[in-house]
Structures are given as C-alpha cells and as structure tokens.
Amino acid sequence: MQIEKKLDELGVILPPMAPPGAMYIPVRKLGNALFISGQVPMRDGKPLFTGKVGTERSIEYAQDAARICVENMLAAVKDFLGDLDLVANIIKLQVFVNSEVGFDKQHIVANAASQLLFDIFSDIGRHARTAVGTNQLPMDVTVEIEAIFEVKG
C-alpha cells in the first residue's frame, strides 16, 4: 500500500467513487490498459468548480478543479482495481478546460493535474498529455480530465 501511504503523506483524501451521471462506465480495461472516463470536479453529486477560465475564473481556481478531477479519477481506479499499487504507469491525460475566448493557458491548468500525479506516483506518474480549451463542459464545470493508465500483470 505504498500509494495509499503517499496519499496520506500528501494529505490527499480520495472521495468515495461517484456513480456515473450518464450512460457510461467510469473505467474500462483492455489488456493492461485502463481507460478512465472524463472526471469532473464533483463532490457528493454537486459540481465544486464551475465557470470559464479567463476573466470569470482564475488559473488557480482551475488548477484546484484539476486536482479534484485527479482525486476523483484515482477514486474510480481504486474502486475498479481495489489497490492503487497495481498501477504500473500513467500513460496519458486529456485535460479539457472550460475557457473564455482568448484564454490560452490550458497547459498551465493541466500542470496541476500532472504535478499531483507525479507527487503521488513519482516517475510512473509522468505521462503524455493533451490540454484543450473548450467553450463548454457538462454542468458548466471548469475542468474535465480523462486518462489512460497501465496496470501490472
């Protein structure tokens, strides 16, 4: 339970996995790859971070949202695998940022998610990444993140 210990050291508390809010499953396994559905900054069925980044919402606000997305992602993976120590590598993140026209710092928002994964998983937390600005996300959330993880065995 090395990852659980690291989460404790970092003060990261994973929430209970939220049930899907639409017609999808949170995690799908194909071989040694886990495809994790887009995770949004929700707690107890309510969005915590909404609005567009730019003048309405700050980069720091969006970075906090991105960290919550990662926590929800890890909760889904833990629910699926039973043990986060079974994660072999974080392969790729796709980060979608609800952006005002002219906002071009999506990669800076995404850095918060990337940094948290590195802090938790060390080198296996390094990943390929795409950061995209979009004009709208479900429930007007500020960030949505999907991922591909590799699992052991």
N, C-alpha and C positions, 0 to 999 in steps of 0.2 A: 504494500500500500504506500509506495513512495510518492505517488502523485497526490494522494489524499493528505499525506504529511506536508507536502509542498503547498497545497491549497491552504492548510491550517497556518503555516508559516507566513503566507502572504495575506491572511485574513480574508480569503475568498470563500464565501459560503454558497454552495450550489443550491438553487431552489429545487423544490420538487418538480419533476418534469411536467410541463403543462400538456394537456391533451391537444391534439391538432384542432385548429379553429376552422378547418375546411376539409375538403376531400383529398387528403394526402396522408402519408405516414412520416414521422419525424426522421427516421433513419432507415436506409435500405443498404443491405450488404450484398456485394458482388465480389466473389473471391475473397481477397484480403482487403478490399476497399469498402469503406463506409461512405455513403453519400448522405450528407446531413442536410435536411431541408432548411430553407431560409428561417433563421431565428430572428425574432424582433425583441425590442426591449420591453418585455411584459413581466408583470408580477401579479399573481392572483387574478389572472384573466383581464388585467387592465394595462393599457399602454402607459409606461412611465415617462417616455420621451417622445414628444410629437412636435411637428413643425419642420419647416425648411431651414437648412443651414445657410447662412449668409448674414442678412441683417436681422432676421427674425430670431434665429438661434445661433449661438456661438460655436466655434470649433470645439471648445472644451465641453460644451453641452453634448455635442455629437460624439465626442470621444467617450464620455461617460455612457452614452447609449450603446456604443460599440462594445464596451466592456460587459455590459449587461447581456448583450447578444451572445458573447462568448460564454458567459456563465450559463445561459440557457442552453447553448449548444452542448457544453460539457455535461449538463444535467441529462440531456437527451441521450448522449453517448453512454453515460454511466448507466442509465436505465436500460439501454439496449445490451451493453456488454456485461454489466454487473461490476466491472472493475476497470478504472481508467488506466491502470498499469498495462492493460492489453493493447493500448495504443502504441504502435511502432513508429509512426511518423504522421505529422500534419503535412498533407500534400499540397492543398490549395485552398485559399479563401476567395470568395467573391463577395465584395462589400458594396452594397448599394446605399447611397446617401441621398436623402430627400433634399434637393438643392434648389436654391433660388437661381434664376438666370444670372450668369456671370460668376457664380461661385466656382472656383477651380482648385480647391484644396481637399478633394475627396481622399487623396492619398494620405494626407495628414490625419484625417479622421480614422482611416483604416489602420494607421500606425498604432493606435491604442489597442486594437484587437490583436495585431501581430505581436506587440510587446507583451501583452498579457499571456499569450500562448508561449512565447519564448520564456517568460519568467516562470511559468508552470512546468513546461516540458524540456527546457534547455534546448540543446541543439536539434532534437527531433521536433521541436516546435517551430523551426524555421520552415518557411513554405513559399510556394509560388502564390501570386496574388493578383487580383484584378480589383480596382476601385473605380466605381462608376457613379456618376451623378445622374439622378433621375428626377422628373418633375413631380412624382407622387409615389408613395408607398402605401400598402394596406393600412387602414386605420390612421392614416397620416403620421405613422411612426417616422422617426428621424433617420434610423438606420435599420437595414436588414442584412444579415450575413449568412451565407451558405458555405459548406465546406466539403472537402474530401479528405478523409483520414485513412491511413493504412493501419491494419490491425495485425498483431502477432499471430503466427500459425495459420 
